[in-house]
């Protein structure tokens, strides 16, 4: 692929999704494009790129972005954010929301749903007092394929062996051969939507806790700032933002960093 086509692909992907692909990712882009050619009616790579240039709204762009999305995740990934959730964040939020008896949590960039269901398991196992509350746990991801997986809630043996304690596997999953299905209890606690978090979020939507872990590392700095702006507009004033290894929240001085145990969280400045 020539440099002009590669630049066009990279710039359009960043504009449409916020995902930044450095020049050293050219081999990845070309490989994923070749895979689309093999499974489509286009005879060669040049024909596919011509179609991408002609029709910016074509579903081909969605297919390409989905092919380039990293979906690395696991149940209770890194543990420390979940310790902070169970031991500090949720007790404080429950006290603060005692009158409204509503709790809204967002898992952004939820991939195939392991993080979202981990949050639901933590709440169900540790906070029986929330049984008669309205607890809304929303997972969003740019990939329609991943959202379909979340809504199905079926995982392979290798996936449930990564980070999921045996006691939770027995309690919340039903085994069928080599696959494991989330039980209906957790499905009723969660919902999933296909969204691009760089785009404007629904007006009036407000969250008490936002998980955005290991997502912003794939965005350009401008994309990171856009997402943080969206979070700032939709995080409750006393809410919590949990990131992954990235320190992108420091790009927005509306957030202040706090430490809970070995986890780092961000709060809106007063």
Helices and strands as residue ranges (DSSP letters): H 3-17, G 23-25, H 26-38, H 45-54, H 59-68, H 80-84, I 85-89, H 90-96, E 102-108, H 114-126, G 128-130, E 134-141, H 144-152, E 154-156, H 157-160, H 166-172, E 173-176, E 179-182, H 184-189, E 190-194, E 207-212, G 216-218, H 221-234, E 235-243, G 248-251, E 255-260, E 263-268
